[in-house]
Amino acid sequence: MDPGHVKLIDSNMATLVRELELTSNFYRVLQDKNVFTDEHVKKIKGESTSVQRKTKLIKLLKSRGPHVFHLFCDCLMETGQTMLERTLRNNVDALTDGPEETKEEDLLHARARQLDQHIERNLREENAILVQKVREMETELRERVRAHENELFYVRRERDEAISDRNRAAQDVESLLTEREKLLEENELLRAQKDVVVTALGITEATAALEKVENSIKEKSREAASKKRPKMTIIKFDNF
């Protein structure tokens, strides 16, 4: 890039960093007009923050050919960033080689470099803070995941124990029902045996009573017969 254009870019560094919009369409137009190559765009997009990407773009822009300044302004105009485009183009006319203006431009250039260094320093500090925050978030997230996994382990274990208890209870109920059926069957069998015994006892008692009655009748019959039998008188005759 032409040295005068480099000074102009440096003098408007803060404005560019603040107002430049890095859209996908802007990247495409920059490539279409050969302001940047694919490799340049990858380097720009590889930066972690918006300010870093803009700073990277400006550095790469200043390292390009002598006609890149006007092509860059054309890209700004084509993508609707007309305020930046006018600011840069209007300041081009003010560029002169006079000693006083050159001294002032050098001063502006020095200030721009200081601003660039300040921005880079702030970016490094911000990156360090962001890295620390990300690490803290990762640590907290890992702890939460670990706590969740532990809680999930205990919940699953309690669930498995509850299922096991339920299965054992179901087996116990089934065993009790089976035992109950056996007891009912045994009870029915005992009742049947009892009925048989009762019937048998009834028959025995009836037989005994009948025998008793028969014996009583026989005894009475003998007594009656003995009473009715006549006494026989024995007459003894002497021999003649």
Phi and psi in degrees as GROMACS dihedral restraints (atoms count N, CA, C in turn):
[ dihedral_restraints ]
;  ai    aj    ak    al  type     phi  dphi    fc
    3     4     5     6     1   -59.7    20    10
    4     5     6     7     1   138.4    20    10
    6     7     8     9     1   -55.7    20    10
    7     8     9    10     1   -37.2    20    10
    9    10    11    12     1   -64.2    20    10
   10    11    12    13     1   -39.0    20    10
   12    13    14    15     1   -68.3    20    10
   13    14    15    16     1   -35.9    20    10
   15    16    17    18     1   -60.6    20    10
   16    17    18    19     1   -44.9    20    10
   18    19    20    21     1   -61.9    20    10
   19    20    21    22     1   -38.6    20    10
   21    22    23    24     1   -64.9    20    10
   22    23    24    25     1   -42.1    20    10
   24    25    26    27     1   -62.3    20    10
   25    26    27    28     1   -44.8    20    10
   27    28    29    30     1   -63.6    20    10
   28    29    30    31     1   -38.9    20    10
   30    31    32    33     1   -68.6    20    10
   31    32    33    34     1   -22.1    20    10
   33    34    35    36     1  -108.9    20    10
   34    35    36    37     1    21.2    20    10
   36    37    38    39     1   -57.4    20    10
   37    38    39    40     1   -48.5    20    10
   39    40    41    42     1   -61.8    20    10
   40    41    42    43     1   -41.1    20    10
   42    43    44    45     1   -65.0    20    10
   43    44    45    46     1   -42.1    20    10
   45    46    47    48     1   -64.1    20    10
   46    47    48    49     1   -45.0    20    10
   48    49    50    51     1   -63.8    20    10
   49    50    51    52     1   -35.2    20    10
   51    52    53    54     1   -78.7    20    10
   52    53    54    55     1   -39.5    20    10
   54    55    56    57     1  -109.6    20    10
   55    56    57    58     1   -13.8    20    10
   57    58    59    60     1   -67.0    20    10
   58    59    60    61     1   133.0    20    10
   60    61    62    63     1  -108.5    20    10
   61    62    63    64     1   114.5    20    10
   63    64    65    66     1   -94.9    20    10
   64    65    66    67     1    81.8    20    10
   66    67    68    69     1   -94.6    20    10
   67    68    69    70     1   166.2    20    10
   69    70    71    72     1   -63.4    20    10
   70    71    72    73     1   -34.7    20    10
   72    73    74    75     1   -66.8    20    10
   73    74    75    76     1   -38.0    20    10
   75    76    77    78     1   -64.6    20    10
   76    77    78    79     1   -43.3    20    10
   78    79    80    81     1   -59.8    20    10
   79    80    81    82     1   -42.0    20    10
   81    82    83    84     1   -63.1    20    10
   82    83    84    85     1   -44.4    20    10
   84    85    86    87     1   -65.2    20    10
   85    86    87    88     1   -39.2    20    10
   87    88    89    90     1   -59.6    20    10
   88    89    90    91     1   -38.9    20    10
   90    91    92    93     1   -73.7    20    10
   91    92    93    94     1   -38.6    20    10
   93    94    95    96     1   -62.3    20    10
   94    95    96    97     1   -35.2    20    10
   96    97    98    99     1   -92.7    20    10
   97    98    99   100     1     9.5    20    10
   99   100   101   102     1    60.8    20    10
  100   101   102   103     1    27.2    20    10
  102   103   104   105     1   -71.7    20    10
  103   104   105   106     1   -41.6    20    10
  105   106   107   108     1  -132.9    20    10
  106   107   108   109     1   154.5    20    10
  108   109   110   111     1   -94.4    20    10
  109   110   111   112     1   176.1    20    10
  111   112   113   114     1   -59.7    20    10
  112   113   114   115     1   -38.6    20    10
  114   115   116   117     1   -64.9    20    10
  115   116   117   118     1   -39.7    20    10
  117   118   119   120     1   -62.1    20    10
  118   119   120   121     1   -45.3    20    10
  120   121   122   123     1   -63.2    20    10
  121   122   123   124     1   -39.1    20    10
  123   124   125   126     1   -62.4    20    10
  124   125   126   127     1   -40.9    20    10
  126   127   128   129     1   -63.7    20    10
  127   128   129   130     1   -41.3    20    10
  129   130   131   132     1   -64.7    20    10
  130   131   132   133     1   -47.7    20    10
  132   133   134   135     1   -68.0    20    10
  133   134   135   136     1   -20.2    20    10
  135   136   137   138     1   -72.5    20    10
  136   137   138   139     1   -13.4    20    10
  138   139   140   141     1   -71.5    20    10
  139   140   141   142     1   151.9    20    10
  141   142   143   144     1   -82.7    20    10
  142   143   144   145     1   -28.4    20    10
  144   145   146   147     1  -123.0    20    10
  145   146   147   148     1   166.0    20    10
  147   148   149   150     1   -64.6    20    10
  148   149   150   151     1   -41.8    20    10
  150   151   152   153     1   -64.4    20    10
  151   152   153   154     1   -40.2    20    10
  153   154   155   156     1   -64.7    20    10
  154   155   156   157     1   -39.7    20    10
  156   157   158   159     1   -64.4    20    10
  157   158   159   160     1   -41.3    20    10
  159   160   161   162     1   -66.1    20    10
  160   161   162   163     1   -42.0    20    10
  162   163   164   165     1   -62.4    20    10
  163   164   165   166     1   -42.0    20    10
  165   166   167   168     1   -62.8    20    10
  166   167   168   169     1   -42.2    20    10
  168   169   170   171     1   -60.2    20    10
  169   170   171   172     1   -44.5    20    10
  171   172   173   174     1   -65.6    20    10
  172   173   174   175     1   -39.7    20    10
  174   175   176   177     1   -63.2    20    10
  175   176   177   178     1   -44.6    20    10
  177   178   179   180     1   -65.8    20    10
  178   179   180   181     1   -36.4    20    10
  180   181   182   183     1   -61.8    20    10
  181   182   183   184     1   -41.2    20    10
  183   184   185   186     1   -70.3    20    10
  184   185   186   187     1   -17.5    20    10
  186   187   188   189     1   -92.2    20    10
  187   188   189   190     1    -0.1    20    10
  189   190   191   192     1   -86.8    20    10
  190   191   192   193     1  -173.1    20    10
  192   193   194   195     1   -68.7    20    10
  193   194   195   196     1   175.1    20    10
  195   196   197   198     1   -69.1    20    10
  196   197   198   199     1   -22.6    20    10
  198   199   200   201     1   -98.3    20    10
  199   200   201   202     1     4.7    20    10
  201   202   203   204     1   -70.9    20    10
  202   203   204   205     1   -25.7    20    10
  204   205   206   207     1   -60.0    20    10
  205   206   207   208     1   -51.1    20    10
  207   208   209   210     1   -67.7    20    10
  208   209   210   211     1   -34.1    20    10
  210   211   212   213     1   -64.3    20    10
  211   212   213   214     1   -38.6    20    10
  213   214   215   216     1   -63.9    20    10
  214   215   216   217     1   -41.9    20    10
  216   217   218   219     1   -63.0    20    10
  217   218   219   220     1   -38.6    20    10
  219   220   221   222     1   -61.9    20    10
  220   221   222   223     1   -39.6    20    10
  222   223   224   225     1   -63.3    20    10
  223   224   225   226     1   -40.1    20    10
  225   226   227   228     1   -62.1    20    10
  226   227   228   229     1   -45.7    20    10
  228   229   230   231     1   -64.9    20    10
  229   230   231   232     1   -41.0    20    10
  231   232   233   234     1   -67.6    20    10
  232   233   234   235     1   -28.6    20    10
  234   235   236   237     1   -97.9    20    10
  235   236   237   238     1    12.4    20    10
  237   238   239   240     1    85.7    20    10
  238   239   240   241     1     7.6    20    10
  240   241   242   243     1   -94.9    20    10
  241   242   243   244     1    62.5    20    10
  243   244   245   246     1   -71.6    20    10
  244   245   246   247     1   -30.8    20    10
  246   247   248   249     1   -64.2    20    10
  247   248   249   250     1   -44.3    20    10
  249   250   251   252     1   -65.6    20    10
  250   251   252   253     1   -40.7    20    10
  252   253   254   255     1   -61.1    20    10
  253   254   255   256     1   -43.6    20    10
  255   256   257   258     1   -67.6    20    10
  256   257   258   259     1   -39.5    20    10
  258   259   260   261     1   -59.9    20    10
  259   260   261   262     1   -44.6    20    10
  261   262   263   264     1   -70.0    20    10
  262   263   264   265     1   -44.7    20    10
  264   265   266   267     1   -68.2    20    10
  265   266   267   268     1   -39.1    20    10
  267   268   269   270     1   -65.6    20    10
  268   269   270   271     1   -33.0    20    10
  270   271   272   273     1   -77.1    20    10
  271   272   273   274     1   -17.1    20    10
  273   274   275   276     1   -63.2    20    10
  274   275   276   277     1   -38.7    20    10
  276   277   278   279     1   -66.9    20    10
  277   278   279   280     1   -22.4    20    10
  279   280   281   282     1   -85.1    20    10
  280   281   282   283     1    -6.1    20    10
  282   283   284   285     1   -72.1    20    10
  283   284   285   286     1   127.6    20    10
  285   286   287   288     1  -138.0    20    10
  286   287   288   289     1   168.2    20    10
  288   289   290   291     1  -104.1    20    10
  289   290   291   292     1    10.9    20    10
  291   292   293   294     1   -63.8    20    10
  292   293   294   295     1   150.1    20    10
  294   295   296   297     1   -58.6    20    10
  295   296   297   298     1   -46.7    20    10
  297   298   299   300     1   -65.8    20    10
  298   299   300   301     1   -44.6    20    10
  300   301   302   303     1   -67.5    20    10
  301   302   303   304     1   -35.5    20    10
  303   304   305   306     1   -64.1    20    10
  304   305   306   307     1   -41.2    20    10
  306   307   308   309     1   -62.3    20    10
  307   308   309   310     1   -42.1    20    10
  309   310   311   312     1   -65.8    20    10
  310   311   312   313     1   -39.6    20    10
  312   313   314   315     1   -65.9    20    10
  313   314   315   316     1   -37.8    20    10
  315   316   317   318     1   -62.9    20    10
  316   317   318   319     1   -38.6    20    10
  318   319   320   321     1   -64.6    20    10
  319   320   321   322     1   -43.4    20    10
  321   322   323   324     1   -63.3    20    10
  322   323   324   325     1   -38.6    20    10
  324   325   326   327     1   -63.5    20    10
  325   326   327   328     1   -41.2    20    10
  327   328   329   330     1   -64.1    20    10
  328   329   330   331     1   -42.6    20    10
  330   331   332   333     1   -63.2    20    10
  331   332   333   334     1   -39.5    20    10
  333   334   335   336     1   -63.4    20    10
  334   335   336   337     1   -39.1    20    10
  336   337   338   339     1   -66.3    20    10
  337   338   339   340     1   -38.5    20    10
  339   340   341   342     1   -62.4    20    10
  340   341   342   343     1   -41.7    20    10
  342   343   344   345     1   -63.3    20    10
  343   344   345   346     1   -40.5    20    10
  345   346   347   348     1   -61.2    20    10
  346   347   348   349     1   -44.0    20    10
  348   349   350   351     1   -65.0    20    10
  349   350   351   352     1   -39.8    20    10
  351   352   353   354     1   -63.1    20    10
  352   353   354   355     1   -41.9    20    10
  354   355   356   357     1   -63.4    20    10
  355   356   357   358     1   -44.4    20    10
  357   358   359   360     1   -63.6    20    10
  358   359   360   361     1   -39.6    20    10
  360   361   362   363     1   -64.2    20    10
  361   362   363   364     1   -43.5    20    10
  363   364   365   366     1   -63.5    20    10
  364   365   366   367     1   -37.9    20    10
  366   367   368   369     1   -64.2    20    10
  367   368   369   370     1   -40.8    20    10
  369   370   371   372     1   -63.4    20    10
  370   371   372   373     1   -41.8    20    10
  372   373   374   375     1   -65.0    20    10
  373   374   375   376     1   -43.1    20    10
  375   376   377   378     1   -63.2    20    10
  376   377   378   379     1   -40.0    20    10
  378   379   380   381     1   -62.8    20    10
  379   380   381   382     1   -41.3    20    10
  381   382   383   384     1   -62.9    20    10
  382   383   384   385     1   -41.7    20    10
  384   385   386   387     1   -64.9    20    10
  385   386   387   388     1   -43.5    20    10
  387   388   389   390     1   -63.1    20    10
  388   389   390   391     1   -42.1    20    10
  390   391   392   393     1   -61.6    20    10
  391   392   393   394     1   -42.6    20    10
  393   394   395   396     1   -63.3    20    10
  394   395   396   397     1   -43.4    20    10
  396   397   398   399     1   -64.2    20    10
  397   398   399   400     1   -40.8    20    10
  399   400   401   402     1   -63.0    20    10
  400   401   402   403     1   -41.6    20    10
  402   403   404   405     1   -63.8    20    10
  403   404   405   406     1   -42.4    20    10
  405   406   407   408     1   -63.2    20    10
  406   407   408   409     1   -41.4    20    10
  408   409   410   411     1   -64.3    20    10
  409   410   411   412     1   -39.9    20    10
  411   412   413   414     1   -63.6    20    10
  412   413   414   415     1   -42.2    20    10
  414   415   416   417     1   -63.0    20    10
  415   416   417   418     1   -46.1    20    10
  417   418   419   420     1   -62.4    20    10
  418   419   420   421     1   -40.9    20    10
  420   421   422   423     1   -64.6    20    10
  421   422   423   424     1   -42.6    20    10
  423   424   425   426     1   -62.2    20    10
  424   425   426   427     1   -39.8    20    10
  426   427   428   429     1   -64.9    20    10
  427   428   429   430     1   -41.1    20    10
  429   430   431   432     1   -64.1    20    10
  430   431   432   433     1   -42.6    20    10
  432   433   434   435     1   -63.0    20    10
  433   434   435   436     1   -42.1    20    10
  435   436   437   438     1   -63.6    20    10
  436   437   438   439     1   -44.2    20    10
  438   439   440   441     1   -63.2    20    10
  439   440   441   442     1   -40.5    20    10
  441   442   443   444     1   -64.4    20    10
  442   443   444   445     1   -40.9    20    10
  444   445   446   447     1   -64.3    20    10
  445   446   447   448     1   -40.8    20    10
  447   448   449   450     1   -63.7    20    10
  448   449   450   451     1   -44.9    20    10
  450   451   452   453     1   -62.2    20    10
  451   452   453   454     1   -41.4    20    10
  453   454   455   456     1   -64.4    20    10
  454   455   456   457     1   -36.2    20    10
  456   457   458   459     1   -62.3    20    10
  457   458   459   460     1   -47.0    20    10
  459   460   461   462     1   -67.3    20    10
  460   461   462   463     1   -38.0    20    10
  462   463   464   465     1   -62.9    20    10
  463   464   465   466     1   -44.0    20    10
  465   466   467   468     1   -64.6    20    10
  466   467   468   469     1   -39.3    20    10
  468   469   470   471     1   -65.3    20    10
  469   470   471   472     1   -43.2    20    10
  471   472   473   474     1   -63.1    20    10
  472   473   474   475     1   -37.9    20    10
  474   475   476   477     1   -63.8    20    10
  475   476   477   478     1   -44.7    20    10
  477   478   479   480     1   -63.6    20    10
  478   479   480   481     1   -39.8    20    10
  480   481   482   483     1   -65.1    20    10
  481   482   483   484     1   -40.5    20    10
  483   484   485   486     1   -63.5    20    10
  484   485   486   487     1   -41.5    20    10
  486   487   488   489     1   -64.5    20    10
  487   488   489   490     1   -41.0    20    10
  489   490   491   492     1   -64.0    20    10
  490   491   492   493     1   -42.7    20    10
  492   493   494   495     1   -62.7    20    10
  493   494   495   496     1   -40.6    20    10
  495   496   497   498     1   -63.8    20    10
  496   497   498   499     1   -42.1    20    10
  498   499   500   501     1   -64.9    20    10
  499   500   501   502     1   -41.4    20    10
  501   502   503   504     1   -64.1    20    10
  502   503   504   505     1   -40.8    20    10
  504   505   506   507     1   -62.7    20    10
  505   506   507   508     1   -40.3    20    10
  507   508   509   510     1   -64.1    20    10
  508   509   510   511     1   -40.3    20    10
  510   511   512   513     1   -65.3    20    10
  511   512   513   514     1   -39.2    20    10
  513   514   515   516     1   -63.6    20    10
  514   515   516   517     1   -43.0    20    10
  516   517   518   519     1   -62.3    20    10
  517   518   519   520     1   -42.5    20    10
  519   520   521   522     1   -63.6    20    10
  520   521   522   523     1   -40.1    20    10
  522   523   524   525     1   -64.9    20    10
  523   524   525   526     1   -40.7    20    10
  525   526   527   528     1   -64.1    20    10
  526   527   528   529     1   -40.6    20    10
  528   529   530   531     1   -64.1    20    10
  529   530   531   532     1   -41.4    20    10
  531   532   533   534     1   -63.5    20    10
  532   533   534   535     1   -43.2    20    10
  534   535   536   537     1   -63.6    20    10
  535   536   537   538     1   -37.8    20    10
  537   538   539   540     1   -63.1    20    10
  538   539   540   541     1   -42.7    20    10
  540   541   542   543     1   -62.0    20    10
  541   542   543   544     1   -40.6    20    10
  543   544   545   546     1   -63.3    20    10
  544   545   546   547     1   -42.6    20    10
  546   547   548   549     1   -63.6    20    10
  547   548   549   550     1   -39.6    20    10
  549   550   551   552     1   -63.6    20    10
  550   551   552   553     1   -41.8    20    10
  552   553   554   555     1   -64.2    20    10
  553   554   555   556     1   -42.6    20    10
  555   556   557   558     1   -64.1    20    10
  556   557   558   559     1   -37.4    20    10
  558   559   560   561     1   -64.1    20    10
  559   560   561   562     1   -43.2    20    10
  561   562   563   564     1   -62.9    20    10
  562   563   564   565     1   -39.7    20    10
  564   565   566   567     1   -64.8    20    10
  565   566   567   568     1   -41.8    20    10
  567   568   569   570     1   -63.9    20    10
  568   569   570   571     1   -39.9    20    10
  570   571   572   573     1   -61.9    20    10
  571   572   573   574     1   -43.4    20    10
  573   574   575   576     1   -63.2    20    10
  574   575   576   577     1   -42.8    20    10
  576   577   578   579     1   -64.0    20    10
  577   578   579   580     1   -38.0    20    10
  579   580   581   582     1   -62.5    20    10
  580   581   582   583     1   -44.8    20    10
  582   583   584   585     1   -60.5    20    10
  583   584   585   586     1   -40.1    20    10
  585   586   587   588     1   -64.1    20    10
  586   587   588   589     1   -43.6    20    10
  588   589   590   591     1   -63.9    20    10
  589   590   591   592     1   -44.7    20    10
  591   592   593   594     1   -60.3    20    10
  592   593   594   595     1   -43.3    20    10
  594   595   596   597     1   -62.6    20    10
  595   596   597   598     1   -43.7    20    10
  597   598   599   600     1   -63.2    20    10
  598   599   600   601     1   -42.4    20    10
  600   601   602   603     1   -63.3    20    10
  601   602   603   604     1   -39.1    20    10
  603   604   605   606     1   -62.4    20    10
  604   605   606   607     1   -42.7    20    10
  606   607   608   609     1   -65.4    20    10
  607   608   609   610     1   -42.0    20    10
  609   610   611   612     1   -62.9    20    10
  610   611   612   613     1   -45.9    20    10
  612   613   614   615     1   -63.8    20    10
  613   614   615   616     1   -39.7    20    10
  615   616   617   618     1   -65.3    20    10
  616   617   618   619     1   -40.3    20    10
  618   619   620   621     1   -64.2    20    10
  619   620   621   622     1   -42.7    20    10
  621   622   623   624     1   -63.4    20    10
  622   623   624   625     1   -41.6    20    10
  624   625   626   627     1   -64.1    20    10
  625   626   627   628     1   -40.0    20    10
  627   628   629   630     1   -64.9    20    10
  628   629   630   631     1   -42.4    20    10
  630   631   632   633     1   -63.4    20    10
  631   632   633   634     1   -37.8    20    10
  633   634   635   636     1   -63.0    20    10
  634   635   636   637     1   -42.9    20    10
  636   637   638   639     1   -64.0    20    10
  637   638   639   640     1   -42.6    20    10
  639   640   641   642     1   -63.5    20    10
  640   641   642   643     1   -42.2    20    10
  642   643   644   645     1   -63.5    20    10
  643   644   645   646     1   -39.1    20    10
  645   646   647   648     1   -64.8    20    10
  646   647   648   649     1   -40.9    20    10
  648   649   650   651     1   -64.9    20    10
  649   650   651   652     1   -42.0    20    10
  651   652   653   654     1   -63.2    20    10
  652   653   654   655     1   -40.5    20    10
  654   655   656   657     1   -64.2    20    10
  655   656   657   658     1   -43.2    20    10
  657   658   659   660     1   -66.0    20    10
  658   659   660   661     1   -36.1    20    10
  660   661   662   663     1   -65.0    20    10
  661   662   663   664     1   -42.0    20    10
  663   664   665   666     1   -63.4    20    10
  664   665   666   667     1   -42.2    20    10
  666   667   668   669     1   -63.0    20    10
  667   668   669   670     1   -42.0    20    10
  669   670   671   672     1   -65.1    20    10
  670   671   672   673     1   -37.8    20    10
  672   673   674   675     1   -68.2    20    10
  673   674   675   676     1   -38.4    20    10
  675   676   677   678     1   -69.2    20    10
  676   677   678   679     1   -31.0    20    10
  678   679   680   681     1   -72.5    20    10
  679   680   681   682     1   -36.5    20    10
  681   682   683   684     1   -80.5    20    10
  682   683   684   685     1   -18.0    20    10
  684   685   686   687     1   -68.2    20    10
  685   686   687   688     1   125.2    20    10
  687   688   689   690     1   -73.5    20    10
  688   689   690   691     1   149.2    20    10
  690   691   692   693     1   -81.4    20    10
  691   692   693   694     1   133.7    20    10
  693   694   695   696     1   -97.0    20    10
  694   695   696   697     1   129.4    20    10
  696   697   698   699     1   -93.9    20    10
  697   698   699   700     1   126.3    20    10
  699   700   701   702     1   -92.9    20    10
  700   701   702   703     1   118.0    20    10
  702   703   704   705     1  -100.7    20    10
  703   704   705   706     1   123.8    20    10
  705   706   707   708     1  -101.1    20    10
  706   707   708   709     1   122.9    20    10
  708   709   710   711     1  -103.0    20    10
  709   710   711   712     1   138.8    20    10
  711   712   713   714     1   -83.6    20    10
  712   713   714   715     1   158.2    20    10
  714   715   716   717     1   -74.6    20    10
  715   716   717   718     1   133.9    20    10
